[in-house]
């Protein structure tokens, strides 16, 4: 198969997924994944379609393959790491979710979605203080709400120690 043929079939699978024809996209992407097992773009798209179908356990190997080799754009790599971490969380594999998302946040520190999903995973792991701290810092840094912006310094201060009284 030529690179053009691979690209065309991958683009068709994405079009099918975006058109809501996810099962057809999944069949095409599984076949492409077998033909191109080291292709991170194919693996990422296969993971994504499995996730959208509620097949989270089947998505994990594709996500792992996608992030395990170089080649994804930064945007897609961040999306694949978020997908993998979120999928681990949905599957109740909280330590793997925290580990994956912690590494992803270190790699993409300005990605608010990654930090949000990390906070959820921390919460599920029983690390409620860490989850609240992360969310409060994210809220203070990103909110355009005038009430929150007016209390940004206080929110950031208390984020580190919610039990503080001063």
Phi, psi and omega per residue, in radians:
X1 nan 2.454 3.141
X2 -1.485 2.841 3.088
X3 -1.082 -0.663 3.115
X4 -1.093 -0.719 3.128
X5 -1.138 -0.744 3.098
X6 -1.062 -0.805 3.140
X7 -1.094 -0.727 3.134
X8 -1.145 -0.736 3.125
X9 -1.202 -0.641 3.096
X10 -1.145 -0.777 3.112
X11 -1.077 -0.683 3.113
X12 -1.125 -0.725 3.114
X13 -1.083 -0.722 3.111
X14 -1.121 -0.765 3.106
X15 -1.040 -0.757 3.124
X16 -1.073 -0.792 3.132
X17 -1.066 -0.806 -3.115
X18 -1.158 -0.441 3.122
X19 -1.517 0.050 3.132
X20 1.493 0.098 3.120
X21 -1.672 1.056 -2.972
X22 -1.179 -0.660 -3.135
X23 -1.141 -0.702 3.072
X24 -1.103 -0.707 3.103
X25 -1.112 -0.727 -3.131
X26 -1.056 -0.799 -3.140
X27 -1.027 -0.800 -3.138
X28 -1.126 -0.737 -3.104
X29 -1.244 -0.595 3.070
X30 -1.106 -0.764 3.107
X31 -1.094 -0.771 3.092
X32 -1.092 -0.678 3.120
X33 -1.094 -0.600 3.091
X34 -1.235 -0.638 3.132
X35 -1.342 -0.550 -3.078
X36 -2.247 1.185 -3.038
X37 -1.142 -0.330 -3.128
X38 -1.820 0.219 -3.111
X39 -1.588 1.935 -3.071
X40 -1.166 -0.539 3.132
X41 -1.191 -0.739 3.096
X42 -1.112 -0.786 -3.133
X43 -1.089 -0.741 -3.140
X44 -1.099 -0.803 -3.139
X45 -1.146 -0.643 3.095
X46 -1.141 -0.732 3.098
X47 -1.070 -0.819 -3.094
X48 -1.021 -0.822 -3.094
X49 -1.189 -0.627 3.071
X50 -1.091 -0.748 3.106
X51 -1.039 -0.791 -3.099
X52 -1.154 -0.381 3.104
X53 -1.579 0.024 -3.111
X54 1.365 0.324 -3.140
X55 -1.779 1.035 -3.014
X56 -1.048 -0.776 -3.115
X57 -1.064 -0.635 3.118
X58 -1.291 -0.394 -3.142
X59 -1.300 -0.551 -3.020
X60 -0.944 -0.890 -3.114
X61 -1.058 -0.582 3.113
X62 -1.215 -0.766 3.074
X63 -1.028 -0.802 -3.123
X64 -1.056 -0.710 3.113
X65 -1.134 -0.740 -3.094
X66 -1.090 -0.723 -3.092
X67 -1.576 -0.128 -3.088
X68 -1.501 -0.177 3.123
X69 -2.254 2.643 3.101
X70 -1.247 2.785 3.013
X71 2.356 -0.394 3.108
X72 -1.298 2.589 2.987
X73 -1.126 2.833 3.108
X74 -1.012 -0.746 -3.129
X75 -1.070 -0.802 -3.139
X76 -1.220 -0.621 3.108
X77 -1.116 -0.789 3.091
X78 -1.053 -0.741 3.114
X79 -1.117 -0.698 3.132
X80 -1.190 -0.706 3.094
X81 -1.142 -0.716 3.081
X82 -1.097 -0.782 3.125
X83 -1.048 -0.779 3.141
X84 -1.118 -0.849 -3.141
X85 -1.098 -0.748 3.132
X86 -1.139 -0.683 3.131
X87 -1.154 -0.746 3.050
X88 -0.989 -0.740 -3.123
X89 -1.097 -0.808 3.137
X90 -1.059 -0.616 -3.138
X91 -1.405 -0.006 3.141
X92 1.382 0.245 3.126
X93 -1.662 1.191 -2.991
X94 -1.104 -0.731 3.108
X95 -1.045 -0.717 3.112
X96 -1.164 -0.646 3.113
X97 -1.100 -0.836 -3.132
X98 -1.097 -0.778 -3.136
X99 -1.066 -0.828 -3.119
X100 -1.109 -0.827 -3.076
X101 -1.287 -0.539 3.053
X102 -1.109 -0.779 3.102
X103 -1.137 -0.674 3.137
X104 -1.129 -0.732 3.112
X105 -1.139 -0.635 3.084
X106 -1.119 -0.638 -3.134
X107 -1.358 -0.615 -3.109
X108 -2.246 1.243 -2.995
X109 -1.143 -0.330 -3.125
X110 -1.636 0.067 -3.098
X111 -1.499 1.818 -3.103
X112 -1.148 -0.577 3.117
X113 -1.129 -0.753 3.107
X114 -1.065 -0.754 3.140
X115 -1.142 -0.632 3.116
X116 -1.146 -0.805 3.134
X117 -1.201 -0.551 3.024
X118 -1.110 -0.754 3.124
X119 -1.048 -0.739 3.103
X120 -1.084 -0.720 -3.140
X121 -1.188 -0.668 3.066
X122 -1.080 -0.763 3.091
X123 -1.003 -0.853 -3.132
X124 -1.108 -0.413 3.121
X125 -1.518 0.041 -3.138
X126 1.493 0.129 -3.126
X127 -1.703 1.105 -3.024
X128 -1.132 -0.650 3.121
X129 -1.085 -0.829 3.136
X130 -1.075 -0.684 3.135
X131 -1.120 -0.823 3.136
X132 -1.116 -0.736 3.127
X133 -1.019 -0.824 -3.127
X134 -1.089 -0.793 -3.130
X135 -1.175 -0.700 3.126
X136 -1.139 -0.719 3.091
X137 -1.109 -0.718 3.112
X138 -1.127 -0.770 3.111
X139 -1.046 -0.837 -3.124
X140 -1.087 -0.659 -3.073
X141 -1.381 -0.451 -2.981
X142 -2.019 -0.214 -3.056
X143 -1.326 2.403 3.033
X144 -1.757 0.052 3.094
X145 -1.110 2.171 -3.085
X146 -1.052 -0.595 3.120
X147 -1.156 -0.694 3.111
X148 -1.270 -0.748 3.135
X149 -1.047 -0.636 3.123
X150 -1.158 -0.420 -3.141
X151 -1.961 0.331 -3.078
X152 -0.932 -0.862 -3.103
X153 -1.060 -0.740 3.135
X154 -1.153 -0.745 3.126
X155 -1.064 -0.783 3.122
X156 -1.112 -0.678 3.123
X157 -1.112 -0.869 -3.083
X158 -1.314 -0.318 3.112
X159 -0.998 -0.666 -3.108
X160 -1.319 -0.453 -3.111
X161 -2.604 1.540 -3.099
X162 -1.149 -0.287 3.139
X163 -1.559 -0.073 -3.140
X164 -1.170 2.528 -3.135
X165 -1.851 -0.179 3.136
X166 -2.317 nan nan
